Amino acid sequence: MLKVGIIGCGGIAIGKHLPSLATFDHVEVVAFCDIDQSRAMRVKEEFGTEDARVYTNYKDLLTEELAAVYVCTPNKSHSFITIDALESGKHVMCEKPMAKTTKEAQAMVDAAVRTGKKLTIGYQNRFRVDALHLSKACQNGDLGHIYFAKAHAIRRRAMPTWGVFLNEEEQGGGPLIDIGTHALDLTLWLMDNYKPKYVVGNTYHELAKKENAANAWGSWDPEKVTVEDSAFGFITMENGATIFLESSWALNVMEEGEAITTLCGTEGGADMRGGLRLNGEKYSRLYDQKVMTDAKGVAFYDGKGESEAIVEARAFIDCIINDTEPVVKPEQALVVTQILEAIYESANTGKPVYFE
């Protein structure tokens, strides 16, 4: 029986990780920590074992004999909680983004290497059916050399108004570090390219100034928004490949798309607009191909299968049990953080940021 602890009992824990862990008979969630004790108690009652313990200080939870902990706190505390957990002998699933800064993310990687414990980051979009299929196509060379890509994380009006999402000090940024991080991770992983050369970026705080704005979760308070409402990055890789990263919580645009990618290679291309589509040229003719990722048409069965969150959870559990590398490696997540930080730096200075 794999015993697990949860640090941070907010939305990402109760909406993603805990329901997924509940599907496995060989996993028990036996410890919960949150600065709001009443919230931790409520979550424990729903997802914990009968004798599960509740804490308000994560260091007390780390004294427990646990195989792994899930770090589901605001971005500001990802690094030091993760490092302390690794040092205490636990494997760690840390929610995305890895950290606010490259320095913090590097310290997390170093701690994982030093302790020999597993560390992975919550980039669950890699485990979607369309992403897994496209990954196989890329690995098989169907797209050839991928030299141009777009990482899409565009919402028209969906700025999160709860928690600390709008607080730059707690989160490190807005849509770029929140949802842009997913699109960038997915794109780098599919390209299998983790060597950036330089970055040019811009961030905007424009629609965030509006009062009584249309928004999926109700109007935001402009006085409380200390992060950008949109951000864009132009990334050149060492091998000459180009990636354009677009992210927004609020943008006057009609075509939305979150945690999706567009890839262009020498042998073909792919995008995730309205489903996974492949394109290319064969016998001197262009072709488009729509990939079916379910089994619709079968009575009483839509073929969707398990959610990406459950597949992600199983991958982490299996890497612990079988002592294998996690699918999302911390060294890969570190590069995502490096690029995001460089986009913010470029936006602040008005200059390109070069990587050594």
C-alpha positions in Angstrom: 0.0 0.0 0.0 1.5 3.3 -1.1 0.9 6.0 1.5 0.5 9.6 0.3 0.3 13.1 1.8 -1.3 16.2 0.3 0.2 19.7 1.0 -2.3 22.3 -0.1 -6.0 21.3 -0.1 -7.3 23.8 -2.7 -8.9 23.5 -6.1 -6.1 21.6 -7.9 -5.9 19.0 -5.1 -9.6 18.3 -4.9 -10.3 18.8 -8.6 -7.5 16.8 -10.1 -5.1 14.8 -7.8 -7.4 13.4 -5.1 -10.1 12.1 -7.3 -7.5 10.4 -9.5 -5.7 8.8 -6.5 -9.0 7.6 -5.3 -9.3 5.3 -8.3 -6.3 3.2 -7.1 -6.8 0.4 -4.6 -3.1 0.3 -3.7 -2.9 4.0 -2.7 -4.0 5.6 0.5 -4.0 9.3 1.3 -3.2 9.4 5.0 -2.1 13.0 5.6 -3.5 16.4 4.7 -2.0 19.9 5.2 -3.4 23.3 4.6 -3.0 26.7 6.3 -6.8 26.6 6.6 -7.4 23.7 9.0 -11.1 23.5 8.4 -10.5 23.1 4.7 -8.0 20.4 5.3 -10.5 18.6 7.6 -13.2 18.8 4.9 -11.0 17.4 2.3 -9.7 14.6 4.6 -13.3 13.6 5.3 -14.0 13.2 1.6 -10.7 11.7 0.4 -8.7 10.4 3.3 -8.5 7.2 5.2 -10.5 7.0 8.5 -7.4 7.7 10.6 -5.8 10.3 8.2 -4.1 13.1 10.0 -4.5 16.9 9.4 -1.8 19.5 9.7 -1.4 23.2 9.2 2.4 23.1 9.0 3.8 21.1 6.1 6.9 20.3 8.1 4.8 18.3 10.6 3.3 16.3 7.8 6.8 15.5 6.5 7.6 13.7 9.8 5.1 11.0 8.7 6.2 7.8 7.0 5.0 8.5 3.5 6.1 7.2 0.1 5.2 10.4 -1.6 3.7 13.9 -1.2 1.8 16.1 -3.6 2.7 19.8 -3.5 -0.4 21.8 -4.5 0.3 25.2 -3.0 0.7 28.6 -4.6 3.8 28.9 -6.9 5.8 30.9 -4.4 6.2 27.9 -2.1 6.7 25.1 -4.6 10.5 25.1 -4.3 11.1 25.1 -0.6 8.3 22.7 0.2 9.5 20.3 -2.5 13.1 20.4 -1.4 12.1 19.8 2.2 9.9 16.9 1.1 12.7 15.3 -0.9 15.2 15.8 1.9 12.8 14.0 4.3 12.9 10.9 2.0 9.6 11.4 0.1 9.0 11.3 -3.7 7.3 14.4 -4.9 4.6 15.3 -7.4 4.7 19.2 -7.6 2.0 21.0 -9.4 3.0 23.3 -12.3 4.8 25.5 -12.8 7.9 24.0 -11.2 8.8 27.3 -9.5 8.7 31.0 -9.9 12.3 31.3 -10.9 15.0 29.3 -12.6 17.2 29.5 -9.4 14.4 27.9 -7.4 13.7 25.2 -10.1 17.4 24.4 -10.3 17.5 23.9 -6.5 14.7 21.4 -6.8 16.5 19.4 -9.5 19.6 19.4 -7.4 17.7 18.2 -4.4 16.2 15.3 -6.4 19.6 14.3 -7.7 21.1 14.6 -4.2 18.5 12.5 -2.4 17.8 10.0 -5.2 14.0 10.6 -4.9 11.6 10.9 -7.7 10.5 14.4 -8.6 7.9 15.2 -11.3 5.8 18.2 -12.2 2.0 18.3 -12.9 2.0 18.7 -16.7 -1.0 16.4 -17.2 -1.6 17.5 -20.8 1.1 15.2 -22.0 -1.1 12.3 -21.0 -4.1 13.2 -23.2 -5.0 10.8 -25.9 -4.3 13.3 -28.7 -0.9 14.3 -27.2 0.2 10.7 -26.8 -0.8 9.9 -30.4 1.1 13.0 -31.7 4.1 12.0 -29.6 4.2 8.7 -31.4 4.0 10.4 -34.7 6.8 12.7 -33.8 9.0 9.9 -32.5 8.4 7.9 -35.6 9.6 10.8 -37.8 6.2 11.4 -39.5 6.7 15.2 -39.2 10.4 15.1 -40.0 12.6 17.8 -38.5 10.2 20.2 -36.5 11.6 23.7 -37.1 8.5 25.9 -36.3 5.9 25.6 -33.6 3.2 27.6 -31.8 2.3 27.0 -28.2 -1.3 28.1 -27.6 -2.8 29.1 -24.3 -5.5 31.6 -25.2 -8.6 32.4 -23.3 -10.9 35.2 -24.4 -12.4 36.0 -21.0 -11.5 33.5 -18.3 -9.4 35.2 -15.6 -9.4 33.2 -12.3 -10.7 35.5 -9.6 -10.3 33.2 -6.5 -7.2 32.3 -4.4 -4.0 34.1 -5.3 -4.0 33.8 -9.0 -4.0 37.6 -9.5 -1.1 38.2 -7.0 2.3 38.5 -8.6 4.2 38.0 -5.4 2.5 34.6 -4.7 2.3 33.3 -8.3 5.1 35.0 -10.2 2.8 36.1 -13.0 -0.5 35.6 -14.8 -1.6 33.5 -17.8 2.0 33.0 -19.0 3.1 31.1 -15.9 -0.4 29.6 -15.3 -1.6 28.2 -18.6 1.2 29.2 -21.0 3.4 26.8 -19.0 1.2 23.9 -20.1 1.3 24.8 -23.8 5.1 25.4 -23.7 5.8 22.1 -21.9 3.6 20.2 -24.4 5.4 21.8 -27.4 8.9 21.3 -26.1 8.1 17.6 -25.3 6.7 16.9 -28.7 9.6 18.6 -30.4 12.1 16.8 -28.0 14.0 20.1 -28.0 15.2 21.6 -24.7 18.0 23.9 -25.8 16.8 27.5 -26.1 19.2 30.1 -27.5 17.4 33.3 -26.9 13.9 34.7 -26.1 12.1 38.0 -26.9 8.9 38.6 -25.0 6.1 41.1 -24.2 3.5 41.2 -21.5 0.4 43.3 -21.3 -1.8 44.7 -18.5 -4.6 46.2 -20.6 -8.0 44.5 -20.3 -7.2 43.8 -16.6 -7.9 47.6 -16.0 -11.5 47.3 -17.0 -14.3 47.3 -14.4 -17.4 45.1 -14.6 -15.7 43.1 -17.3 -17.3 40.0 -18.9 -15.5 37.0 -17.4 -16.2 33.3 -16.9 -15.9 33.5 -13.1 -17.4 37.0 -12.6 -15.9 40.4 -13.0 -12.4 40.9 -11.5 -11.4 43.8 -9.3 -8.8 45.9 -11.4 -7.2 47.0 -8.1 -6.3 43.4 -7.2 -4.8 42.4 -10.6 -1.0 42.7 -10.2 -0.2 40.3 -13.0 -0.4 40.5 -16.8 -3.6 39.6 -18.7 -1.7 38.4 -21.7 1.9 37.5 -22.7 3.7 36.5 -25.8 7.1 35.0 -26.4 9.3 34.4 -29.4 11.8 31.6 -28.7 14.8 30.6 -30.9 16.3 27.3 -30.1 20.0 26.3 -30.5 19.3 24.2 -33.6 17.5 27.2 -35.3 13.9 26.0 -34.5 11.4 28.7 -33.6 8.6 28.6 -31.1 5.9 31.3 -30.7 4.2 31.2 -27.3 0.9 33.0 -26.8 -1.1 33.2 -23.6 -4.0 35.2 -22.2 -6.7 35.2 -19.6 -8.4 38.2 -21.3 -7.9 39.1 -25.0 -10.1 40.4 -27.7 -9.9 37.4 -30.0 -12.4 34.9 -31.3 -10.2 31.8 -31.7 -9.5 30.3 -28.3 -7.3 27.3 -27.5 -5.6 26.2 -24.3 -2.8 23.7 -23.8 -2.6 23.0 -27.5 0.2 23.1 -30.0 0.9 23.6 -33.7 3.9 21.8 -35.2 5.6 22.3 -38.6 8.2 19.9 -39.8 10.0 19.0 -43.0 7.8 15.9 -43.6 4.5 17.1 -42.2 2.6 19.2 -39.7 0.1 18.9 -36.9 -2.3 21.0 -34.8 -4.9 20.5 -32.1 -7.5 22.9 -33.4 -10.9 21.2 -32.9 -9.1 17.8 -32.4 -5.8 16.4 -33.6 -5.1 17.1 -37.3 -2.1 16.0 -39.3 -1.2 17.4 -42.7 1.4 16.9 -45.4 2.2 16.1 -49.0 2.0 12.8 -50.7 2.3 11.9 -54.4 2.6 15.6 -55.2 -0.7 16.4 -53.5 -1.5 18.0 -50.1 -3.5 16.1 -47.6 -5.2 16.7 -44.2 -6.0 14.0 -41.8 -8.3 14.1 -38.8 -7.3 11.6 -36.1 -10.1 9.9 -34.2 -9.2 9.7 -30.5 -12.4 8.0 -29.4 -14.6 5.1 -30.5 -17.9 7.0 -31.2 -20.4 5.0 -33.1 -20.4 2.1 -30.7 -23.7 1.8 -28.8 -23.5 2.9 -25.2 -19.8 3.5 -25.4 -18.0 6.6 -26.4 -14.4 5.2 -26.0 -13.0 8.2 -24.1 -11.4 6.0 -21.4 -9.5 7.4 -18.5 -8.8 11.0 -18.0 -5.3 12.4 -18.4 -5.3 13.1 -14.7 -5.7 9.4 -13.9 -3.1 8.4 -16.5 -0.7 11.0 -15.0 -1.3 9.7 -11.5 -0.7 6.1 -12.6 2.5 7.1 -14.3 3.8 8.7 -11.1 2.8 5.8 -8.9 4.3 3.3 -11.3 7.7 5.1 -11.5 7.8 4.9 -7.7 6.9 1.2 -7.5 9.1 0.2 -10.4 11.9 2.6 -9.7 11.8 4.1 -13.2 12.2 7.7 -14.4 9.0 9.9 -14.3 7.4 10.8 -17.6 7.8 14.5 -16.8 11.4 14.9 -15.8 12.4 17.8 -13.6 15.2 18.7 -15.9 12.6 19.3 -18.7 10.3 21.3 -16.4 13.4 23.4 -15.5 13.8 24.5 -19.1 10.1 25.5 -19.2 10.7 27.7 -16.1 13.9 29.2 -17.7 12.0 30.2 -20.8 9.0 31.7 -18.9 11.4 33.7 -16.7 13.2 34.9 -19.8 10.0 36.1 -21.4 9.1 38.1 -18.3 12.7 39.5 -18.2 12.6 40.5 -21.9 9.2 42.2 -21.4 10.6 44.2 -18.5 13.9 45.2 -20.2 12.8 45.5 -23.8 15.7 43.4 -24.8 16.3 39.8 -25.9 17.4 37.4 -23.2 20.2 35.0 -24.2 20.9 31.6 -22.6 24.5 30.6 -21.9 
